[in-house]
């Protein structure tokens, strides 16, 4: 079976070269002319060529997707996105992705708080995540953001007190001191996007489980998350506190740095979408200097438990003169095959 899979892998590489002319730079509102749009690949042609090669080489039919993912992981075989990046010579950093299957859930807190305490988290509503997606296992790190800066696509973060940029031995800490636009630029560069609030909460609750915190209902402590200044007093390396992981393995969904959402901030869920689409007041979620966007997850500076609940919402200015040292982001990517 391993030999057959190796043959299949070489067949895929051959077919990928056949369709390489189909790849092109994507258009986006921020002129990210380095960004690759892998969705432009003619998948039908790719699969057709693969099947023809299978017939020529007498290889069994394609395995199901989950089997291929498991074998690819064991053999350290790069996925299609990585292969495309290799072909065009752009060094895009490795992102550890967690797969989130589509489904429905009741968005907002069903326990742990009330509408009188936190009206921004109400009213409860049934939300359908119609499209499966990938989400970064970790918050974007200093090292990953540094690669985008070196490519010429991303701009420098601020380097004020408490900022992680240009510091020694913290490449695996989350990048901070960036604004919403810089975060979205990075997301587009790796072929992804910032998560919507619906996607983030659905993933943070391990596909909509009825939990108060990402790990469950147990009270927060410094073994589970970096959320209170007496714990660590600054950022920590991503995934340093696995006791706080979600059931699906996402790290730091509570604490470390709060995370930018794609959505514009609204003071409640009145008239909010009931799907995973972003809730924005402008075309393509474009922002202005006075625009507030939603943030999630709390940070190392949160002194209270309520700020790290998985349903908790807060806001931040998308653009501001000094970017906070307790803010960062993670990315999502459409599930395409």
C-alpha positions in Angstrom: 0.0 0.0 0.0 2.8 2.4 0.8 4.4 1.8 -2.6 1.1 2.5 -4.3 0.7 5.7 -2.3 4.2 6.8 -3.3 3.3 6.2 -6.9 0.1 8.2 -6.4 2.0 11.0 -4.9 4.3 11.2 -7.9 1.3 11.2 -10.1 -0.2 14.1 -8.2 3.1 16.0 -8.6 3.1 15.4 -12.3 -0.5 16.6 -12.7 0.2 19.6 -10.6 2.9 20.7 -13.0 0.4 20.2 -15.8 -1.9 22.8 -14.3 0.7 25.2 -12.9 -0.3 27.7 -15.6 -3.7 27.9 -13.9 -2.3 29.6 -10.8 -2.3 33.3 -10.8 -2.0 36.2 -8.3 -5.3 37.0 -6.6 -6.9 40.4 -6.6 -7.8 41.9 -3.3 -8.5 45.4 -1.9 -5.1 45.7 -0.4 -3.0 45.0 -3.5 -1.5 41.8 -2.1 0.1 41.0 -5.3 2.2 38.3 -3.6 -1.0 36.4 -2.5 -1.7 33.1 -4.2 -5.3 32.1 -4.9 -5.3 28.4 -4.9 -9.1 28.4 -5.6 -8.3 29.2 -9.2 -6.9 25.7 -9.8 -9.0 23.6 -12.2 -9.7 20.8 -9.7 -11.8 18.8 -12.2 -8.9 18.8 -14.6 -6.5 17.9 -11.8 -8.5 15.0 -10.6 -9.1 13.8 -14.2 -5.4 13.8 -14.9 -4.8 12.0 -11.6 -7.3 9.3 -12.5 -5.8 8.8 -15.9 -2.4 8.4 -14.4 -3.8 5.9 -11.9 -5.2 3.8 -14.7 -1.8 4.0 -16.6 0.1 2.9 -13.4 -2.5 0.5 -12.2 -3.0 2.3 -8.9 -6.1 1.7 -6.8 -8.8 4.4 -6.7 -8.3 7.5 -4.6 -8.8 6.9 -0.9 -11.3 8.9 1.1 -10.2 12.3 2.3 -9.6 11.4 6.0 -7.4 8.4 5.0 -5.3 10.7 2.7 -4.9 13.3 5.4 -3.7 10.7 8.0 -1.2 9.1 5.6 0.0 12.5 4.4 0.6 13.5 8.1 2.5 10.2 8.8 4.7 10.6 5.7 5.1 14.4 6.1 3.8 15.0 2.6 2.9 18.7 1.9 -0.6 19.6 1.0 -1.6 21.2 -2.3 -1.3 24.7 -0.9 2.3 24.0 0.2 3.1 22.5 -3.2 1.9 25.6 -5.0 4.0 27.8 -2.7 7.0 25.6 -3.5 6.4 25.9 -7.2 6.3 29.7 -7.3 9.1 30.1 -4.8 7.3 32.1 -2.2 8.3 31.1 1.3 4.9 31.1 3.2 5.3 29.8 6.8 3.8 26.6 7.9 0.4 27.0 9.6 -0.9 24.1 11.8 -4.5 23.8 10.7 -7.4 22.2 12.7 -10.3 21.0 10.5 -13.7 22.3 11.6 -16.7 20.4 10.1 -19.9 22.2 9.2 -22.8 22.1 11.6 -25.3 24.2 13.6 -25.1 25.5 17.2 -26.8 27.9 19.6 -24.5 31.0 19.5 -24.2 32.9 22.8 -24.1 31.8 26.4 -26.6 29.3 27.7 -25.0 29.3 31.1 -22.5 31.3 33.1 -24.0 34.8 32.5 -27.2 36.6 31.7 -28.4 39.2 29.2 -28.5 41.8 32.1 -24.8 41.3 32.7 -23.5 41.1 29.2 -26.2 42.2 26.7 -23.6 42.2 23.8 -23.7 38.3 23.9 -27.5 38.2 23.4 -30.0 37.3 22.1 -29.2 33.7 21.6 -29.7 32.4 18.1 -29.3 29.3 16.1 -26.4 29.7 13.7 -25.5 27.3 10.8 -21.9 26.9 9.7 -22.7 25.9 6.2 -19.1 25.4 5.0 -16.4 23.4 6.7 -13.2 25.3 7.2 -9.6 25.2 8.6 -8.6 27.3 11.6 -5.1 27.9 12.8 -4.2 25.8 15.8 -2.3 28.7 17.3 -2.3 32.4 17.2 0.0 33.8 14.5 3.5 33.9 15.9 6.3 36.5 15.6 8.2 34.1 13.3 5.3 33.6 11.0 4.6 37.3 10.7 8.3 38.0 10.2 8.2 35.9 7.1 5.4 38.0 5.7 7.4 41.2 6.4 10.5 39.7 4.7 8.4 38.9 1.7 7.5 42.6 1.3 3.7 42.0 1.8 3.2 42.8 5.5 4.3 46.0 7.2 6.3 46.3 10.4 4.4 46.1 13.7 4.9 48.8 16.2 7.8 48.2 18.6 6.8 50.0 21.8 7.1 48.7 25.3 5.6 45.2 25.6 5.7 44.6 21.9 7.2 41.3 20.8 8.7 42.5 17.5 12.5 42.5 17.3 12.8 40.9 20.7 15.2 38.1 21.6 14.1 34.5 21.9 10.3 35.0 21.5 9.8 34.0 17.9 7.2 31.5 19.1 5.2 34.0 21.0 2.1 35.5 19.3 2.7 38.6 17.3 1.2 41.7 18.9 1.2 45.4 18.4 -0.4 45.0 14.9 -3.7 46.6 13.8 -6.7 44.9 12.1 -5.5 45.8 8.6 -2.1 44.3 9.2 -3.7 41.1 10.5 -6.0 40.8 7.5 -3.1 41.4 5.1 -1.2 38.5 6.6 -4.3 36.3 6.4 -4.7 37.1 2.7 -1.0 36.4 2.1 -1.3 32.8 3.3 -4.5 32.3 1.3 -6.9 32.7 4.2 -8.9 35.3 6.1 -9.6 36.5 9.6 -12.3 34.4 11.3 -15.9 35.6 11.6 -17.3 35.7 15.1 -19.5 32.7 14.3 -16.6 30.7 13.0 -14.4 31.6 16.0 -17.0 30.7 18.6 -18.1 27.5 16.8 -14.4 26.4 16.7 -13.7 27.6 20.3 -16.6 25.5 21.5 -15.3 22.4 19.6 -18.2 22.6 17.0 -20.7 24.2 19.3 -20.4 22.3 22.6 -22.3 23.9 25.5 -19.3 25.0 27.5 -18.3 28.2 29.3 -14.6 28.1 28.5 -12.7 26.6 25.6 -11.6 23.6 27.7 -15.0 23.1 29.4 -16.7 24.5 32.5 -13.8 24.3 35.1 -12.7 27.6 36.5 -9.8 29.4 34.9 -6.3 29.1 36.4 -2.7 29.8 35.4 -2.2 26.2 34.3 -4.9 26.6 31.7 -4.4 30.0 30.3 -2.3 33.2 30.4 -5.0 35.6 31.5 -4.1 37.4 34.6 -1.1 39.7 35.1 0.1 37.8 38.2 0.3 34.6 36.1 2.9 35.7 33.5 2.7 39.5 33.1 3.2 39.2 29.3 2.7 36.9 26.4 3.8 33.3 26.5 4.8 30.9 23.7 1.8 29.6 21.7 0.4 26.3 23.0 2.5 26.5 26.2 -0.6 25.6 28.3 -2.2 22.5 26.8 -4.6 22.1 29.7 -6.5 25.0 28.3 -6.8 23.5 24.8 -10.2 22.8 23.2 -11.4 19.2 22.6 -10.3 19.6 19.0 -6.8 20.8 20.0 -6.9 24.6 19.5 -4.5 26.5 21.7 -4.9 29.8 23.5 -8.5 30.4 22.5 -8.7 32.0 26.0 -5.9 34.3 27.1 -2.4 35.2 25.8 -3.6 37.8 23.2 -7.1 38.7 22.2 -7.8 38.0 18.6 -9.2 40.2 15.8 -12.4 39.1 14.1 -13.4 39.9 10.6 -16.7 41.4 11.8 -17.4 45.0 12.6 -18.5 45.4 16.2 -22.2 45.6 17.1 -23.4 46.1 20.7 -25.7 43.0 20.5 -26.8 40.2 18.3 -30.0 41.9 17.2 -30.4 41.3 13.5 -27.1 39.4 13.3 -26.6 36.8 10.6 -27.6 33.2 11.2 -24.8 31.8 9.2 -21.0 32.0 9.3 -20.8 35.1 7.1 -19.2 38.3 8.6 -21.4 41.0 10.0 -20.0 44.1 8.4 -21.5 47.5 7.6 -19.4 48.1 4.5 -18.6 46.2 1.3 -15.9 43.5 1.9 -15.7 44.6 5.6 -13.6 47.6 4.7 -12.7 49.8 7.7 -12.1 53.5 8.5 -10.1 55.1 11.2 -13.0 55.3 13.6 -14.3 51.8 13.0 -14.6 49.3 15.8 -14.1 45.6 15.1 -14.9 42.6 17.3 -12.2 40.9 19.3 -12.4 37.5 21.1 -10.6 35.4 23.6 -9.3 37.8 26.2 -5.6 38.3 26.9 -2.7 38.1 29.4 -3.9 41.4 30.8 -7.5 40.2 31.6 -7.9 40.4 35.4 -11.4 38.8 35.4 -12.7 35.4 34.5 -15.6 36.7 32.5 -13.3 38.1 29.8 -12.0 34.7 28.8 -15.4 33.0 28.5 -15.7 31.5 25.0 -18.9 33.5 24.3 -17.5 36.8 25.5 -17.3 39.7 23.0 -15.3 42.9 23.1 -14.3 45.6 20.7 -11.2 47.4 19.5 -10.5 50.2 17.1 -9.4 48.6 13.8 -6.8 51.4 13.4 -5.3 53.4 16.3 -2.2 55.4 16.9 -0.7 52.9 19.4 -1.5 49.2 18.8 -2.1 47.3 22.0 0.5 44.8 23.2 -2.2 42.4 24.3 -3.8 41.9 20.9 -3.1 39.5 18.0 -4.9 37.2 15.7 -5.3 33.7 14.2 -6.4 32.8 10.7 -8.9 30.6 8.9 -9.0 29.0 5.4 -11.8 27.6 3.3 -11.9 23.9 3.1 -11.3 23.1 -0.6 -10.2 19.9 -2.2 
